[in-house]
C-alpha cells in the first residue's frame, strides 16, 4: 500500500473509532496518537535497515512530541488506533494485529530483562482500556477487550473480556459486528 493510501486508511480508522473526530483535517493535524504511529513507521523502517541508533532517536523524538512511546522493533498491523495517546508504551517485542485500539495510558510491557520475546502479542480487533497494563510474553486472542486499569498477566482466548488486577478472562463475549468492507474502500463511506 502506498504512503498516501496508508494515511487515508489511518484517517478513516480514526474517524470510525472516535466519534469526536469532525474532519480529516482535524485528525491529520491534531491527533497525537496518529502522529505517533506515523513516526513509528519511520523508526520501524530504520530498525529494519539495522540503523538502530537512528531508529531509537526517531522514536524518542516522537515520544517527546506525542507522549506515546513505541519501540521501533515492535510489530504493528494495519488500522491501529491510539485514542488520546498520552502515556502509551509499547515494548520492543510486542506484536499487534490489525484493527487494534488502545486508549491513553496503556502499557504493553515486559516482565523479564532477558533478550527474548518478553512483550505481549495482541490478536486482531483487540481493544484495551485506559491505564491497562498487558505484561509479559502472553497472547490475547482476536476480539478481546481489556477493561480500564486492568493488569493482564495470562493468555486469553478469543472474544474474552479481561477486567481486574490481575485480570481474569471472563467467558467469551458474543462476536461483535464489524464491517470489514469499510477498510476495503474507505472512500465509499461518508463519515
N, C-alpha and C positions, 0 to 999 in steps of 0.2 A: 504494500500500500504506500502511496506517495505521502510526503510530509503534509501537503495540503489536505489530502484525504484523511489523514490521521487527525489533523487539527479539527476538521469538520466533524469527524466522529466524536472527538473529545467534547466539542461544543454541544453536540446533540445529546451526548450522555449527560452532561451537566444540566442541560435544560430538562431532560427526562427525570433525573434523580432529585433535582432541587426545585420545589415549587416556587421558591422566591426568585428564581432566575427570570428576569424580564426580557432580556435580549441577548443575542450572540455577542454584541459589543460589550455589554456589561460582563458577561462571563469571560470573554477574551482578555479584557484589561484588568479585571478586579478579583478574580478567583485565585487565591494563593495556592490552593490545593492543586489546581490545574497547572499553574506555573511550576510547582514543584515536580509534577510529573514530566513536564517538558524538559526541565533541567536534568531530571533523572535520565531521560532518554539520551541526552548528550553525554552525560557521565558514563552511562552503561555502554555506549558505543566505544568510548575511550577505554573503558575497562576491558572490553572485548579485544581491542587492539593492543592490550598489555601496557597501556600508558597509565599505570596505577596511580602515580602521584598526581598527574593532571586530572584524572577521573575523580580522585578524592578532593582535589582542590575545587573542582566544579561543584561537587556535591556539598561541600562545606559553604561555598558561596550561596548556593541555593538555600541551604539551611538558614543562613544569615538573612536572606531576602524574604523567605516564606514562613519560617518557623517549622518547616517539615524536614526531617532528616531521613533520606532514603539512601542506603548504601548502594554504590554503583554496581556491586556484584549481585544484588537481588534480581530475581526474575519476575517480571510483572506482565500479565496478559493484557488483552485489549479491553477497552471501555472501563478502565479502572477509574474510580472517582473518590476523591477525598473531600468530604464536606466540612467546611470551616477550618480545615487544615491544621491549625496551630498545635504543636506538641506531638505530632505523629512521628513515630520512629519505626523504621523498617530495617531489619538486620541483613547482613551480607548474604546469608544462605537461605533467606526467605524465598518462597515460590508462591506467587499469587496468580490464580486463574483469571478467566475472563469475567467481566460484569461484576466485579467485586466493589463494594462500597465500604469505606472507613469513615467514621466520624472523628472529631477532634480528640486528641489525647490518647489515641490508640498506640500500643506498643506491640510490635511483632518481634519479640526479643529471644535471646538465648538463655540457657541455664548452665552453660559449660564454657570453659575457656579453651577447649581443645579445638584444633583445626579440622573439624569435621562438620557435617550437616548439623547445625545447632539452632536453627530458627524454624518457624512453622511453615507448613505447606497448606495453602487455602485452595479449596476447590472452586468451581465456577459458581457465580451468583451468591457469594457469601456476603453477609452484612455484619459489621462489627460496630457495636455501640460506643458512645463517648467514654473515654477513660478506661476502656477494657485493655487487658494485657493477655496476649496469647504467647506462651513461653515454651521454648524447647523445640526439639525436632518432632513435633506432633503433626497430625493431619486432620484438618476439618473437611468433611465431605461436602459435596455440592449442596447449595441452598441452605447451608447452616446460618443461624442467626445467633450472635453473641450479644447478650444484654449489656447495658451500660455498666461500667465499673466491675465487670466480671473478671475473674482470673482463670484462664483456661490452661490446664496442665496436662490433659489427656486427650487422646484421639476422640473424634466424634463422627458417627455415621452421617450419611447424607440426610438433609432436612431435619437436623437436630436443633433444638433451642437450648442454648447454654446460658445459665444465669447463676450468679452467686460467686463466692470466693472460698474455696475453689469451686469452679463451675462444674456442675453435674449435668450431663446430657439428658434432656427431657425426651420423652417419646417423640419420634419423628412427627413433624407437623405436616399437614396436607400440602401437596405441591402447589406453589403459588403461581398465579397467572403471570406469564412472561411473554411478551410479544417480540420474538427473535427477528421477525420481519422488519421491525423498526431499524435494526442495525444493518440490515442488508441494503436499505435505501433510505437513510435518514431524511433526505430531501423530499421524500414523498409525503412526509407527515408535516402538518402545520402545528407548531407548538406554541 
